[in-house]
Amino acid sequence: MDGTETIEKQRRIPAGERAGHTPGPSPEGGSRDSSEGLRNRGVAIFGNFVSAIREEAGQGQGILWLPVAMALGATFWFSTNESPPLVFVAVPFVVLVGWLLAFGYGRARFTLIMIAGFLAGMLAADFETSRNPTTLLDSEVTTRLRGAVVGRDIDHAGRWRYTVDIQKTWDPQIRRPPERVRLVSRSRHEPVAIGVGIEGLARLQPPSGPALPGEYDFSFNAYFKGIGAYGFFYGAPIVADSALQDGTVSSSRRLSIWLAQLREDIAARIRAVLPGDTGGFASALTVAERRAMSPETVEALRASGLAHVLAISGLHMALVAGTFFFFMRACFSFFPSLVQAVPAKKIAAAGALLVATFYLFISGGSVSTQRAWIMLAIVLVAVLLDRRALTMRNVAIAAIIIILISPSAVVGPGFQMSFAATAALIATYGLWDRRWSERRLFESNSAPGLFRVVLVFFAGLALTSLVAGLATAPFAIYHFHRVASFGLIANLLAMPIVTFVVMPAGLISLLVMPLGLEHWPLVAMGWGLDAVIAIARYVEGLGGVIVVGRMNWLALSALVSGFLVFVLAKTRLRLIGLAVCAIAIAAFVVVEPDRKPDLLVSEDGRLVALVTENGLATNRRRPSTFIFEQWQRSIVRDGHIAPTYSGVSATDLPSLFESMRGQKPSFVCVKDTYCGAVTAAGTRVAVVEDLAAIGAACDSADIVITAKKIAMERCYSGAMLVTGRMLRQSGSLEIGMPNKAGELLVRSAIGHTNRPWTEQRFYDWRSRSFHHNPPKWMRDQ
């Protein structure tokens, strides 16, 4: 008898018999029997758990978890404060892959593959970052520039926005010029065409960082889009000579310019038929230009849960390709003999793939559109190869391709919400097919044919909207801090119009546009879009969105982990995933969130807010809408408490603080000099505009904030000093009032991060070098 057989027999023998005696009555009576019963039950549960894992592995589920490991690797790489040394990632990856190819057939194979996937995600992130380095502008500047227009669009107010590749700057010359910028022209002028040189006086600003610590980092997004600065022209820009016109431009560059011109021509022809928000909506669905829509309409779509219609994603790709596919099949049905002679279904699938590819190019090819095209291409290629088209394995393959091509997309809401919705829908309909198909809920003898079709369609639409909404809700809460309260109603009303009117009419208009016959298809598309906008505004009036505030990343991690187990597993392990999700949701709803900060500071120091029970009390009557609305959603404070103004002088700041004690927290300001406030905890805050008041502020306040970029590093009185120079490195701040030790609790958006999308914050243009010298309150984080 070998060792393996001995072990297996011991597993089948009760513990008491292996010890040399037969179980019998114990002195403790039933208590020992009860403990042994619990122990045996625990052993049985663990055994079932191990069996379920082995069953999952036996069904080839490992590939479904590979993109999860790769996504975790990419996320980890992007979240570190310093770029991990490449050699520490590449060498273990090569060793692991070599080991797997040579000996990877043991029980540790799955674990090794997951580790290799994690390292592959890190390598892909490192490669994407170094492949096309973007120079982000280090500070605001007004300069004259000359460049080439590589893209342009127009907003609802008729203002042109140009994407410009900079070729020269002067008065002053920028020493670290960004390669590409986006500039708005507010003056009336003859638009400068794509591919033509442009010149003018412009105000440039660096891409902004997170509005609050932990919020979305716009500079990260700008870095991977290749946009180094944003701004506007002073006056009207003029046409200038450009390197794009001298015949030395590469073929790929000429192709991108030609596509940009084609997209603009399509948008212009759409707006010629459909003016206003309707035309802007149509342009968004065809060439991904949303700026022609008014902010009110965009907000109505968001509040009603219909904002997903604006993003060209899997829905639009499926409707465009599906419409063409079924149209081709219908045409073939008129020729039965031809259907028998040729593979009509495969020809239709190939044609649908070509149409989808054309749609990819004219839509601008954003990451979300690329992701949708890859998933659709896998489905259509599966049809060509007579394979099952829509499976979780195909979703995993699409995710792997996207992570390898654009790993930065992993940390964005588009990637997360798209794949979460797709995986949840495939898992739901797969479970429905296995559990309920035999019940035949909609038999032909149970309801009239047309009624049955309508019933099935709306039941499927309701299920799709519900499942997709639940799957994407955690990410919507984490990134946007709100959810649409009546999204299901809006989708039930609007999606049939989008499916049967808007997208088919839009596809027909694109196909006949070269012939100049797009007018009536666009009119039909406009009718549908007007109806969708009306539905969005009606549903918005019912209740709009529910602002829930920020979600802790631990809660999101628990929800995502449970969700992945629930949708990817095939065995009873799904119940574990469901239980984890339920516990995470209960903790998010029941457990009180972390203590909210008492003071918020924008990254430029111009906007400061006290967090009160009645809202945010700011130092400005009209705070920046872009920043302030993000603060309101994150902290869950709807009200705005505007400052009051006083006529006292700068030397009266101590008496001003004294008069505010015991009052409701708010700012009292001396125009163009300073603002003062006293928090509920008694902490005195001074926001200084005139540096002549900085001494009095340091002597009488506990926290002194100024947007001025001064070299002063501290208040000799011991007060905390925050200057524009410090904020440039730290980003926006959250400040909590003193703890028991008397220390202020400070969180900064940038912290100790020194990555390619933050390094511009540490550049000194005088010495032309990078200096990382954070203040003490930042070093103590």
C-alpha distance (Angstrom), angle and dihedral (degrees) to the residues before:
residue distance angle dihedral
M1 . . .
D2 3.79 . .
G3 3.79 127.3 .
T4 3.80 94.4 -101.2
E5 3.81 93.4 58.0
T6 3.82 90.8 47.8
I7 3.79 91.3 53.6
E8 3.80 92.6 47.7
K9 3.83 91.0 52.0
Q10 3.79 91.4 48.8
R11 3.79 88.8 53.6
R12 3.78 90.1 56.6
I13 3.86 94.2 47.2
P14 3.83 116.2 84.4
A15 3.78 115.0 -111.9
G16 3.81 93.9 -112.4
E17 3.81 93.8 54.4
R18 3.84 91.6 49.6
A19 3.81 87.1 55.8
G20 3.78 90.9 59.0
H21 3.80 104.1 -99.3
T22 3.75 139.6 81.2
P23 3.77 117.9 -112.1
G24 3.76 112.6 -105.7
P25 3.76 141.3 149.5
S26 3.78 111.8 -36.2
P27 3.76 128.4 -151.5
E28 3.74 89.3 -112.7
G29 3.78 91.1 56.0
G30 3.79 115.1 -158.8
S31 3.81 95.3 2.3
R32 3.81 92.4 72.7
D33 3.80 91.4 45.7
S34 3.80 89.0 50.1
S35 3.83 93.6 50.5
E36 3.77 91.4 47.2
G37 3.78 89.8 49.3
L38 3.78 91.6 52.3
R39 3.79 90.6 47.0
N40 3.79 92.0 49.8
R41 3.79 90.5 47.1
G42 3.79 90.2 51.6
V43 3.81 90.7 49.3
A44 3.80 89.7 50.4
I45 3.81 92.4 49.7
F46 3.79 91.2 49.2
G47 3.79 90.1 47.8
N48 3.80 91.0 51.9
F49 3.80 89.7 48.6
V50 3.81 92.0 52.4
S51 3.80 90.5 46.1
A52 3.81 90.7 51.7
I53 3.81 91.1 51.4
R54 3.80 90.9 49.8
E55 3.79 89.9 48.8
E56 3.80 90.4 51.2
A57 3.80 90.2 50.8
G58 3.79 90.8 47.6
Q59 3.82 90.4 55.9
G60 3.80 92.1 58.4
Q61 3.82 94.8 -110.4
G62 3.78 93.2 146.3
I63 3.81 94.7 93.8
L64 3.80 89.7 59.1
W65 3.80 90.2 62.0
L66 3.80 95.8 45.0
P67 3.86 94.9 81.4
V68 3.81 88.2 46.9
A69 3.81 90.0 57.1
M70 3.82 90.8 45.2
A71 3.81 91.8 49.5
L72 3.80 90.4 50.6
G73 3.80 90.0 50.8
A74 3.80 92.8 50.8
T75 3.82 91.7 45.5
F76 3.80 91.2 50.2
W77 3.82 91.5 49.7
F78 3.80 92.8 51.1
S79 3.82 93.4 45.3
T80 3.81 98.4 55.5
N81 3.79 120.0 102.9
E82 3.80 93.0 -130.1
S83 3.80 129.8 30.4
P84 3.82 106.6 -96.4
P85 3.83 112.6 -119.0
L86 3.78 107.9 -95.0
V87 3.79 94.3 -136.8
F88 3.83 91.2 60.1
V89 3.81 88.9 58.5
A90 3.80 103.6 34.3
V91 3.82 97.9 49.1
P92 3.85 96.2 52.3
F93 3.80 89.2 44.7
V94 3.81 93.0 53.7
V95 3.81 91.2 45.4
L96 3.81 92.3 49.5
V97 3.80 94.0 47.5
G98 3.80 90.8 47.9
W99 3.79 91.2 49.4
L100 3.80 92.0 49.1
L101 3.78 92.4 49.6
A102 3.81 91.8 48.9
F103 3.81 106.0 33.7
G104 3.80 108.0 -0.6
Y105 3.79 99.5 126.0
G106 3.77 99.7 97.0
R107 3.77 131.9 98.2
A108 3.80 90.8 -86.0
R109 3.81 92.4 61.2
F110 3.81 94.9 100.8
T111 3.81 92.7 48.3
L112 3.79 92.4 48.3
I113 3.81 91.6 49.0
M114 3.80 90.6 51.9
I115 3.81 91.2 50.3
A116 3.80 90.1 48.0
G117 3.82 89.4 49.7
F118 3.81 90.4 50.8
L119 3.81 90.6 52.3
A120 3.82 90.9 44.7
G121 3.80 89.4 56.2
M122 3.80 89.9 52.1
L123 3.81 91.7 48.8
A124 3.80 91.8 49.2
A125 3.82 90.2 50.9
D126 3.79 91.5 49.9
F127 3.80 91.8 48.2
E128 3.81 94.1 48.7
T129 3.80 91.3 49.7
S130 3.80 94.3 50.2
R131 3.82 96.4 36.8
N132 3.79 97.3 75.3
P133 3.81 108.9 11.0
T134 3.79 113.5 -159.6
T135 3.79 122.5 -150.4
L136 3.80 107.9 -138.7
L137 3.79 116.3 -156.3
D138 3.81 110.8 -105.9
S139 3.83 100.6 -150.2
E140 3.79 142.7 -0.4
V141 3.79 114.9 -77.5
T142 3.79 140.5 169.4
T143 3.79 111.1 -141.6
R144 3.77 144.0 147.0
L145 3.76 113.3 -106.9
R146 3.77 140.6 -177.9
G147 3.77 125.1 -160.3
A148 3.78 147.5 130.8
V149 3.80 125.3 -82.0
V150 3.81 109.2 -124.0
G151 3.79 96.2 168.6
R152 3.78 142.3 3.3
D153 3.79 140.9 179.6
I154 3.79 138.4 175.7
D155 3.80 128.9 -127.2
H156 3.80 131.1 -142.0
A157 3.82 91.2 -88.8
G158 3.81 93.9 53.8
R159 3.82 96.2 -105.1
W160 3.79 116.7 144.0
R161 3.80 121.1 -134.1
Y162 3.80 116.4 -159.5
T163 3.78 128.7 -160.9
V164 3.80 103.7 -148.9
D165 3.79 132.5 -171.5
I166 3.80 103.5 -145.1
Q167 3.80 117.6 -130.3
K168 3.80 101.6 167.8
T169 3.83 141.5 5.4
W170 3.81 129.0 -169.4
D171 3.81 141.6 163.4
P172 2.99 82.3 67.0
Q173 3.78 112.8 11.1
I174 3.81 112.2 -139.3
R175 3.79 110.0 -129.2
R176 3.82 93.9 -157.7
P177 3.81 100.7 32.7
P178 3.80 117.7 -175.9
E179 3.78 114.8 -118.8
R180 3.81 94.5 -134.0
V181 3.81 133.0 20.4
R182 3.80 138.8 177.6
L183 3.79 116.9 -133.1
V184 3.80 131.5 -177.0
S185 3.79 120.8 -146.5
R186 3.78 112.7 -151.9
S187 3.82 95.5 179.4
R188 3.77 123.7 88.9
H189 3.79 109.7 -106.1
E190 3.77 143.1 139.0
P191 3.83 103.2 -80.2
V192 3.80 115.3 -110.3
A193 3.80 109.2 -122.6
I194 3.78 125.1 -122.1
G195 3.79 111.2 -91.8
V196 3.81 92.7 26.9
G197 3.80 127.0 110.9
I198 3.80 119.9 -103.5
E199 3.80 132.1 -164.3
G200 3.78 136.1 -178.2
L201 3.79 150.4 117.6
A202 3.79 108.7 -73.3
R203 3.78 140.7 -179.5
L204 3.81 110.2 -137.3
Q205 3.79 126.6 -163.6
P206 3.81 130.2 -174.6
P207 3.82 116.9 -111.7
S208 3.80 107.7 -88.9
G209 3.77 124.0 -111.2
P210 3.81 126.9 -135.8
A211 3.80 115.2 -43.0
L212 3.80 87.2 -135.0
P213 3.81 133.3 4.5
G214 3.79 109.1 -73.1
E215 3.80 94.7 18.5
Y216 3.80 127.4 119.0
D217 3.82 112.9 -60.9
F218 3.80 109.6 -137.3
S219 3.80 92.6 -173.4
F220 3.81 89.5 59.5
N221 3.79 90.0 53.7
A222 3.82 92.2 45.5
Y223 3.81 91.9 50.8
F224 3.79 93.3 57.2
K225 3.80 91.8 42.2
G226 3.79 89.4 54.5
I227 3.83 94.0 -120.5
G228 3.81 110.3 138.3
A229 3.80 99.9 -179.8
Y230 3.80 144.9 2.7
G231 3.76 129.4 -147.4
F232 3.80 147.7 112.5
F233 3.79 142.2 -91.7
Y234 3.79 121.3 -107.4
G235 3.77 100.5 -131.9
A236 3.78 124.7 -20.4
P237 3.81 119.2 -31.8
I238 3.78 118.8 -127.7
V239 3.80 134.1 -140.3
A240 3.81 114.0 -97.0
D241 3.77 139.5 175.1
S242 3.78 114.3 -79.6
A243 3.79 137.5 -164.6
L244 3.79 86.9 -128.8
Q245 3.78 88.6 71.2
D246 3.80 99.3 52.4
G247 3.80 97.5 77.8
T248 3.83 96.7 -112.2
V249 3.80 96.6 104.5
S250 3.80 118.1 118.3
S251 3.79 122.1 -112.5
S252 3.80 92.7 -113.2
R253 3.80 90.5 53.3
R254 3.80 91.3 49.6
L255 3.81 89.7 49.6
S256 3.82 92.0 52.5
I257 3.82 90.7 49.4
W258 3.79 91.2 48.3
L259 3.81 90.4 51.2
A260 3.80 90.8 48.8
Q261 3.79 90.0 51.9
L262 3.80 90.9 47.9
R263 3.80 91.4 51.2
E264 3.78 91.1 49.7
D265 3.81 92.2 48.8
I266 3.80 90.5 51.4
A267 3.81 91.8 49.0
A268 3.81 91.7 48.4
R269 3.80 92.4 51.3
I270 3.80 90.2 48.7
R271 3.81 92.6 50.9
A272 3.82 90.0 47.8
V273 3.81 88.2 64.0
L274 3.81 100.6 29.4
P275 3.81 113.5 38.2
G276 3.79 127.4 -170.9
D277 3.80 124.7 10.0
T278 3.79 91.9 -17.9
G279 3.80 92.0 60.0
G280 3.79 91.1 43.5
F281 3.81 89.9 51.5
A282 3.81 91.0 49.6
S283 3.81 90.8 48.5
A284 3.80 90.0 51.3
L285 3.81 91.0 54.0
T286 3.79 95.0 47.0
V287 3.81 109.0 32.4
A288 3.85 101.2 9.1
E289 3.83 95.4 -112.7
R290 3.81 107.0 144.1
R291 3.79 101.4 160.9
A292 3.80 92.4 88.5
M293 3.82 88.9 69.1
S294 3.79 119.4 89.0
P295 3.83 117.3 -112.3
E296 3.82 90.0 -119.6
T297 3.81 92.7 59.0
V298 3.79 92.8 45.2
E299 3.81 90.1 50.7
A300 3.81 90.8 49.5
L301 3.79 89.9 54.3
R302 3.80 90.9 49.4
A303 3.79 94.6 46.5
S304 3.80 91.9 49.3
G305 3.81 95.0 48.4
L306 3.82 93.8 -111.3
A307 3.81 97.9 109.8
H308 3.80 89.2 103.9
V309 3.82 87.6 71.4
L310 3.82 88.8 67.0
A311 3.79 94.6 57.4
I312 3.80 114.4 79.2
S313 3.79 99.2 -128.8
G314 3.77 141.9 131.2
L315 3.80 92.9 -48.9
H316 3.79 93.6 57.9
M317 3.80 94.2 41.3
A318 3.79 90.8 49.8
L319 3.80 93.2 48.0
V320 3.82 93.9 47.2
A321 3.79 95.3 44.7
G322 3.81 92.8 37.9
T323 3.80 92.8 51.4
F324 3.79 91.4 51.0
F325 3.82 91.7 43.6
F326 3.80 94.6 53.8
F327 3.79 91.3 41.0
M328 3.80 89.6 56.6
R329 3.80 91.6 46.7
A330 3.80 90.0 50.4
C331 3.81 90.8 51.4
F332 3.80 91.3 50.7
S333 3.81 90.4 50.9
F334 3.81 89.6 69.2
F335 3.80 89.5 63.3
P336 3.85 108.6 51.8
S337 3.77 94.4 173.6
L338 3.81 91.3 53.5
V339 3.80 90.7 50.1
Q340 3.81 89.8 56.1
A341 3.80 91.9 48.8
V342 3.82 100.9 47.0
P343 3.83 134.7 35.2
A344 3.82 95.4 -103.9
K345 3.79 95.0 178.1
K346 3.81 93.0 54.1
I347 3.80 92.5 45.9
A348 3.80 89.5 52.5
A349 3.82 90.4 48.2
A350 3.82 91.4 50.7
G351 3.81 90.8 49.1
A352 3.81 90.9 48.6
L353 3.80 89.6 51.9
L354 3.82 90.8 52.9
V355 3.81 91.2 49.4
A356 3.81 91.1 48.5
T357 3.81 90.3 49.9
F358 3.80 90.9 51.9
Y359 3.80 88.7 49.2
L360 3.81 89.0 51.7
F361 3.81 92.2 55.7
I362 3.80 98.5 44.8
S363 3.79 92.3 45.9
G364 3.78 91.7 63.3
G365 3.80 96.8 -106.5
S366 3.81 99.5 -103.4
V367 3.79 118.7 179.2
S368 3.81 92.8 -99.9
T369 3.80 90.8 50.6
Q370 3.79 91.7 47.4
R371 3.78 89.3 51.2
A372 3.79 91.7 50.4
W373 3.80 91.8 48.2
I374 3.81 93.2 50.3
M375 3.80 92.2 51.4
L376 3.80 92.0 46.3
A377 3.82 91.7 46.7
I378 3.80 90.0 53.7
V379 3.81 90.0 51.7
L380 3.82 93.9 48.6
V381 3.81 93.7 43.9
A382 3.80 87.6 51.8
V383 3.82 88.2 55.5
L384 3.81 89.5 51.3
L385 3.80 90.0 51.6
D386 3.82 94.3 44.6
R387 3.79 91.7 -115.6
R388 3.77 130.4 135.8
A389 3.76 104.3 -84.5
L390 3.79 110.1 -157.8
T391 3.81 112.4 49.1
M392 3.78 136.1 135.5
R393 3.79 88.5 -113.1
N394 3.82 90.6 62.5
V395 3.80 90.0 50.4
A396 3.81 88.5 53.1
I397 3.82 91.4 50.7
A398 3.81 90.7 50.7
A399 3.81 90.8 49.6
I400 3.81 91.5 50.0
I401 3.82 91.3 51.9
I402 3.80 92.8 48.6
I403 3.81 92.9 48.0
L404 3.80 91.1 50.4
I405 3.82 92.5 48.0
S406 3.82 101.7 36.5
P407 3.81 111.5 9.7
S408 3.82 90.2 165.8
A409 3.81 87.4 71.1
V410 3.80 89.4 67.9
V411 3.80 93.6 76.2
G412 3.82 93.3 48.2
P413 3.80 126.7 90.6
G414 3.82 94.0 -120.7
F415 3.79 95.6 64.1
Q416 3.78 94.1 40.9
M417 3.80 97.5 47.3
S418 3.80 95.2 41.7
F419 3.79 96.5 51.8
A420 3.81 92.7 39.3
A421 3.81 91.4 55.0
T422 3.82 93.5 44.7
A423 3.80 94.5 47.7
A424 3.81 92.2 46.3
L425 3.81 92.7 49.7
I426 3.81 93.9 48.5
A427 3.81 91.2 47.6
T428 3.80 92.2 46.8
Y429 3.77 96.0 48.6
G430 3.80 91.0 42.8
L431 3.80 89.7 53.9
W432 3.80 90.2 45.6
D433 3.79 91.1 50.7
R434 3.79 92.9 51.5
R435 3.79 98.4 41.1
W436 3.77 105.4 33.9
S437 3.79 110.6 22.0
E438 3.80 91.4 90.6
R439 3.80 91.6 56.6
R440 3.82 91.2 63.1
L441 3.77 94.6 -152.3
F442 3.78 93.0 -172.9
E443 3.80 104.2 44.9
S444 3.79 116.7 169.3
N445 3.78 91.9 -115.8
S446 3.79 92.7 53.1
A447 3.80 97.2 65.7
P448 3.79 140.1 0.6
G449 3.81 113.3 -79.3
L450 3.82 99.5 -112.0
F451 3.78 93.0 42.7
R452 3.79 89.9 49.6
V453 3.80 91.7 52.5
V454 3.81 91.6 49.4
L455 3.79 91.3 46.3
V456 3.79 93.0 50.2
F457 3.81 91.7 46.4
F458 3.81 95.3 52.2
A459 3.80 92.3 40.7
G460 3.81 89.0 53.5
L461 3.80 91.6 45.1
A462 3.80 91.7 50.3
L463 3.80 91.5 47.8
T464 3.80 91.6 46.8
S465 3.81 92.9 49.6
L466 3.79 92.5 45.8
V467 3.80 95.6 47.7
A468 3.81 94.3 43.3
G469 3.81 90.9 46.8
L470 3.80 93.0 51.0
A471 3.80 92.5 45.2
T472 3.80 94.2 50.9
A473 3.82 97.7 37.6
P474 3.84 96.0 89.1
F475 3.80 91.4 53.3
A476 3.80 92.4 44.0
I477 3.80 89.6 52.7
Y478 3.80 93.5 45.3
H479 3.82 96.1 48.2
F480 3.82 103.2 28.2
H481 3.84 102.5 19.8
R482 3.78 93.1 -136.4
V483 3.79 143.1 78.4
A484 3.80 131.7 -155.8
S485 3.80 108.7 -104.2
F486 3.82 96.2 -155.1
G487 3.78 100.7 27.7
L488 3.81 93.5 127.8
I489 3.82 92.2 57.0
A490 3.80 92.4 46.8
N491 3.80 92.7 50.2
L492 3.80 93.2 47.3
L493 3.80 89.7 53.3
A494 3.81 100.1 39.0
M495 3.80 107.5 33.8
P496 3.85 96.2 67.9
I497 3.81 87.3 55.7
V498 3.81 91.8 48.2
T499 3.80 91.9 46.0
F500 3.81 100.7 45.5
V501 3.81 103.6 25.9
V502 3.80 116.0 17.9
M503 3.79 104.0 44.1
P504 3.84 98.2 37.1
A505 3.82 90.6 48.7
G506 3.79 90.1 46.5
L507 3.80 91.7 51.4
I508 3.81 91.9 49.2
S509 3.81 91.2 49.0
L510 3.81 91.1 53.4
L511 3.79 92.9 47.7
V512 3.83 94.2 50.4
M513 3.82 96.3 36.7
P514 3.84 93.1 94.9
L515 3.83 86.8 59.1
G516 3.81 93.1 49.1
L517 3.82 92.0 -116.3
E518 3.80 98.6 118.3
H519 3.82 98.0 106.7
W520 3.80 101.9 91.0
P521 3.83 96.8 37.6
L522 3.80 87.5 52.0
V523 3.79 90.6 48.8
A524 3.81 89.5 53.9
M525 3.80 89.4 47.2
G526 3.80 89.3 50.6
W527 3.81 91.8 53.4
G528 3.78 89.5 54.6
L529 3.80 93.8 46.2
D530 3.80 92.0 48.9
A531 3.80 88.0 54.4
V532 3.81 91.5 49.5
I533 3.82 91.4 50.2
A534 3.82 90.4 48.8
I535 3.83 90.1 50.9
A536 3.81 90.9 48.8
R537 3.79 92.3 52.0
Y538 3.80 92.4 45.7
V539 3.81 93.2 50.4
E540 3.80 90.6 44.4
G541 3.80 87.5 57.0
L542 3.80 90.5 55.1
G543 3.77 93.3 64.8
G544 3.76 113.0 -50.5
V545 3.78 116.2 -149.1
I546 3.78 134.4 -18.7
V547 3.80 112.5 -127.4
V548 3.79 108.6 -147.5
G549 3.78 101.6 169.1
R550 3.76 129.9 -131.0
M551 3.78 122.9 -23.3
N552 3.77 120.6 -139.4
W553 3.80 111.8 -114.8
L554 3.82 89.5 -127.1
A555 3.81 90.1 59.1
L556 3.80 90.4 48.2
S557 3.82 91.0 48.7
A558 3.80 91.0 51.7
L559 3.80 92.3 48.0
V560 3.80 93.1 47.7
S561 3.81 92.1 46.9
G562 3.79 92.6 51.2
F563 3.80 91.1 43.9
L564 3.81 92.6 52.3
V565 3.78 92.8 49.7
F566 3.81 90.4 47.6
V567 3.81 96.9 50.6
L568 3.81 100.5 34.0
A569 3.80 101.2 42.5
K570 3.80 122.1 86.6
T571 3.80 99.4 -166.9
R572 3.78 135.6 57.8
L573 3.80 87.6 -68.6
R574 3.80 83.5 91.5
L575 3.79 87.8 75.5
I576 3.80 90.0 59.4
G577 3.80 90.2 53.0
L578 3.79 90.8 48.7
A579 3.81 90.8 50.0
V580 3.82 92.0 50.5
C581 3.81 90.3 51.0
A582 3.80 91.4 49.4
I583 3.81 92.4 50.0
A584 3.81 92.1 47.4
I585 3.81 92.3 49.5
A586 3.80 91.6 47.9
A587 3.81 90.9 49.5
F588 3.81 91.6 49.3
V589 3.81 92.5 49.4
V590 3.80 100.3 38.5
V591 3.81 105.9 31.0
E592 3.77 115.0 78.4
P593 3.82 112.6 -114.0
D594 3.77 122.8 -116.1
R595 3.76 114.5 -70.9
K596 3.77 109.4 -77.4
P597 3.79 116.7 -120.7
D598 3.78 119.2 -101.8
L599 3.80 97.7 -144.7
L600 3.83 132.4 33.7
V601 3.82 124.9 -163.0
S602 3.80 124.5 -170.9
E603 3.79 118.4 -132.2
D604 3.81 92.8 -106.7
G605 3.83 93.1 46.8
R606 3.80 93.4 -126.5
L607 3.79 96.0 109.9
V608 3.81 122.9 51.6
A609 3.79 125.7 171.1
L610 3.78 136.8 -171.1
V611 3.81 113.8 -143.1
T612 3.82 107.2 -131.8
E613 3.78 134.0 166.8
N614 3.81 90.4 -106.5
G615 3.81 97.1 48.7
L616 3.78 141.1 -76.5
A617 3.79 116.0 -35.2
T618 3.80 108.1 -153.1
N619 3.78 137.1 -171.8
R620 3.83 91.5 -126.5
R621 3.78 131.0 64.4
R622 3.80 91.3 -144.1
P623 3.78 108.3 31.6
S624 3.79 121.0 -166.9
T625 3.81 105.3 -79.5
F626 3.80 92.4 -148.1
I627 3.83 93.3 57.4
F628 3.79 100.2 30.5
E629 3.81 96.4 54.2
Q630 3.80 90.4 51.5
W631 3.79 89.5 52.2
Q632 3.79 91.6 49.3
R633 3.81 93.3 52.0
S634 3.78 94.2 43.8
I635 3.81 97.0 47.5
V636 3.84 94.5 31.6
R637 3.78 96.6 -125.5
D638 3.80 116.7 138.7
G639 3.78 101.1 178.5
H640 3.79 127.4 84.6
I641 3.80 119.9 -150.6
A642 3.80 107.6 -161.9
P643 3.80 120.4 -151.3
T644 3.79 123.7 -102.4
Y645 3.79 121.7 -135.7
S646 3.77 128.5 -127.1
G647 3.79 132.9 -167.8
V648 3.81 96.8 -139.0
S649 3.82 120.4 122.5
A650 3.78 128.1 -113.5
T651 3.81 91.9 -98.2
D652 3.82 90.3 59.9
L653 3.82 94.4 66.8
P654 3.87 94.3 109.8
S655 3.81 91.5 53.4
L656 3.79 89.4 46.3
F657 3.81 90.5 55.9
E658 3.79 90.5 47.0
S659 3.80 92.2 52.8
M660 3.80 91.6 52.7
R661 3.80 96.6 55.0
G662 3.79 111.6 114.2
Q663 3.80 92.0 15.4
K664 3.79 125.5 113.1
P665 3.82 107.6 -82.1
S666 3.81 112.0 -95.5
F667 3.77 139.5 128.4
V668 3.79 123.3 -92.9
C669 3.80 112.1 -164.7
V670 3.77 139.8 -163.1
K671 3.79 104.2 -149.6
D672 3.80 114.7 -101.6
T673 3.81 90.3 -8.7
Y674 3.81 115.2 70.6
C675 3.80 146.2 -43.5
G676 3.79 124.4 -136.6
A677 3.79 133.7 -164.5
V678 3.79 139.2 169.1
T679 3.80 118.2 -144.7
A680 3.79 124.2 -137.8
A681 3.82 87.5 -100.4
G682 3.82 90.9 55.6
T683 3.82 97.8 -106.0
R684 3.80 112.4 148.4
V685 3.81 116.9 -136.2
A686 3.81 125.2 -168.3
V687 3.82 123.7 -171.3
V688 3.80 107.7 -164.2
E689 3.81 124.9 -156.5
D690 3.80 100.1 163.0
L691 3.81 110.0 55.9
A692 3.80 89.3 -148.8
A693 3.80 86.1 76.6
I694 3.81 95.9 50.6
G695 3.82 93.5 95.1
A696 3.79 94.6 51.9
A697 3.80 89.9 45.3
C698 3.82 92.7 52.8
D699 3.81 90.9 48.3
S700 3.80 96.6 49.9
A701 3.84 107.5 27.0
D702 3.79 134.6 69.7
I703 3.84 94.2 -148.2
V704 3.82 122.5 31.6
I705 3.81 119.7 -169.4
T706 3.79 128.5 -176.8
A707 3.79 131.7 168.1
K708 3.81 90.4 -147.5
K709 3.81 114.6 111.6
I710 3.78 96.3 -130.1
A711 3.81 127.4 159.6
M712 3.81 92.5 -127.5
E713 3.82 107.7 118.9
R714 3.82 104.7 -174.0
C715 3.76 146.9 4.9
Y716 3.80 111.7 -108.9
S717 3.78 88.1 -143.7
G718 3.81 89.8 67.0
A719 3.80 95.7 -108.9
M720 3.79 116.8 141.5
L721 3.81 109.6 -101.7
V722 3.82 122.2 -155.7
T723 3.81 117.1 -176.6
G724 3.79 133.9 177.8
R725 3.79 88.1 -108.2
M726 3.81 90.8 57.2
L727 3.79 93.3 44.0
R728 3.78 90.2 54.2
Q729 3.82 87.3 66.8
S730 3.78 99.9 33.0
G731 3.79 101.8 39.8
S732 3.80 120.4 -152.7
L733 3.80 119.1 -8.7
E734 3.78 140.3 -140.7
I735 3.79 113.1 -161.3
G736 3.79 124.4 -167.6
M737 3.77 121.3 -161.5
P738 3.81 119.5 -101.1
N739 3.80 118.8 -63.9
K740 3.80 125.2 -140.9
A741 3.79 89.5 -74.1
G742 3.79 90.1 54.8
E743 3.82 93.9 -112.4
L744 3.79 123.2 138.2
L745 3.79 114.1 -124.4
V746 3.81 108.4 -131.0
R747 3.80 128.7 -176.1
S748 3.80 121.0 -177.8
A749 3.80 127.4 -161.9
I750 3.81 94.6 -131.8
G751 3.77 99.8 31.7
H752 3.80 111.0 166.8
T753 3.80 94.2 -23.9
N754 3.81 113.9 136.5
R755 3.79 106.4 173.9
P756 3.82 133.0 137.8
W757 3.82 90.7 -90.3
T758 3.83 92.8 51.1
E759 3.82 103.6 33.6
Q760 3.82 92.2 90.1
R761 3.82 87.1 70.7
F762 3.81 90.3 67.6
Y763 3.81 98.2 47.2
D764 3.80 118.7 118.0
W765 3.79 110.0 -158.6
R766 3.79 92.7 -163.6
S767 3.80 94.9 60.2
R768 3.82 93.8 25.2
S769 3.79 90.3 -132.0
F770 3.78 140.2 103.0
H771 3.80 120.4 -100.8
H772 3.78 122.3 -172.7
N773 3.80 104.5 -168.1
P774 3.82 108.8 143.9
P775 3.82 121.7 -173.9
K776 3.79 120.8 -102.2
W777 3.80 95.0 -100.5
M778 3.82 88.2 55.9
R779 3.82 94.1 46.7
D780 3.80 90.1 52.7
Q781 3.81 93.4 59.0
